Amino acid sequence: MTDDQKPEAPDPKAPDLEAIRAAAERIRPYAHRTPVLTSSSLNAMGGAELFFKCENLQKVGAFKFRGAANTVFSLSDAEASRGVATHSSGNHAQALALASRLRGVPAHIVMPENSPRVKVAAVRGYGARIIFCPPTQRDREQTLEKVVARTGAVFIHPYDNPGIIAGQGTCAMELMEQVPDLDTVIAPVGGGGLVSGTALACRFIRPVIRVIGVEPKGADDAFRSLRDGRIYPSENPRTIADGLRTSLGTLTFPIIRRYVERIVTVEEESIVEAMRAVWERMKILIEPSAAVPFAAVLEGKLERRSRRIGIILSGGNVDLDGLPWLDA
Amino acid sequence: MTDDQKPEAPDPKAPDLEAIRAAAERIRPYAHRTPVLTSSSLNAMGGAELFFKCENLQKVGAFKFRGAANTVFSLSDAEASRGVATHSSGNHAQALALASRLRGVPAHIVMPENSPRVKVAAVRGYGARIIFCPPTQRDREQTLEKVVARTGAVFIHPYDNPGIIAGQGTCAMELMEQVPDLDTVIAPVGGGGLVSGTALACRFIRPVIRVIGVEPKGADDAFRSLRDGRIYPSENPRTIADGLRTSLGTLTFPIIRRYVERIVTVEEESIVEAMRAVWERMKILIEPSAAVPFAAVLEGKLERRSRRIGIILSGGNVDLDGLPWLDA
């Protein structure tokens, strides 16, 4: 497809430009317009001009708040009154909890009973109701089904949901407003909500931008899925980047396949190196998953023609007592 | 003095409004216009609306770059050609080193021979010439004198210099542009360069703002100096806030005495608590000295009428291998 063709959405449920614009309007009263930071020393390390979109500074410390706020505030009053539900031990849980509190509706969060206490406390701190379950995917799904059946709450999937994808797309939309002449945007790939929203926003607004997804080599299911044209589940992922261990969804996969230029993978050592460099040089906290795109730059995985690169720093939720460079 | 009187500078060498404006113009091509961040949870902890001016995100990770850039770029070509010199093992050393490199002139930095290696490496990384000396104040001053005599370099004092104070004042000037209706601005007090520049900028531009200085109880020389009307040297300071162990200067003291509403002191435990809260909630790195103003908010040291408070986060240079909450 050439750049001047009007792109068609790859799936009737995939958000279009209007959906992303509407999401931006909808979340504006609640979400931060996060800053874009630059660093001469990171530019020197990366050999390009880098523009870091700081979603670690977003509400709840992650881009996930954009999608959650968009979906929660899209519900009709009747739907919303019964609340929302999801299963998650990560940033989506906190994001959905806060978005629900802001709308004044209940959030039911199914969490594995072995979830870190700090994460449970964070979700509870936003006023959500937590339902614990055994730590298997099957138990999570069954428990969620029961919660939905009993409460009538709306299930909000963490990424395979058009409202979530449109919400995540507002991040790249803002980035393009803040830095108008990027040639490349890179984002981490977990379930694909962020990278598919990013790819759609860039395609609709500035199609010359190459969108590249990055994932850890130890969780390269998206790389293999794109290569072979079918969704591989993420099995036994081995990576410090705990936000990127999930599989692609049936909604995110075709969007990524069509609009993401390629997926590259990075080593664990590069992730830790990138994370520490961002902390030390930019003075901001990022979680391992957020370091993955810059790790790709450090590994020289981008083409030389990528000169002005937007990097989405996806989140900053880390345990300050367990930093990776302090492990013996 | 009433607010509508035109304030007189308390010392003919103290910068006036024009000097601060000129400093802002002079450093604009080199310094970051740092963002102002907010956090609902920190507001809830502090019981007020807090606006954090992020000088930890400034070049070299500290507000010190403003003063250093202003002084270095104020020099005539003849003066500058011989370079600049100072003695410092802290952020001023890095700031002066980078400002000199940007102007293309030599920087001679006298550092105690027991300086942390990471700080030596940072100064050297900016291309400065380092001269080691025994770790006493007297050796530092004598070594610096010799360096100045030999090279003809201009000594740039870290705070008792009108160009430094004017440069530091640009931070509050920006903050007032970014958040027009503050009632209070708080800043840490070490040698007094930041708080005196802050107080002058507020006095000149929006005199209704109360400027409050904060220092650790274990380094309360400025508190005692203001109380008794004479400069007490900082002797045996005991605080984690290593940037605040210095004494007031003959130039900063009268400015603070006239324009800073008061100085409050905080406990060490509050400093660590404030530092960790900013890391966890705002996802940014701040050094202990930068946490001192928020510690004062947490301790309830500000008056209730302070509702919209600007907090200058002075810097973010920390050793990631030695965080205070990891000490056994």
Interface residues (C-beta under 8 A of the other chain):
Chain A: P35 L37 S40 N56 L57 K59 G61 R276 W279 E280 M282 K283 I284 L285 I286 G316 N317 L320 D321 L323 W325 L326
Chain B: P35 L37 S40 N56 L57 K59 G61 R276 W279 E280 M282 K283 I284 L285 I286 G316 L320 D321 L323 W325 L326
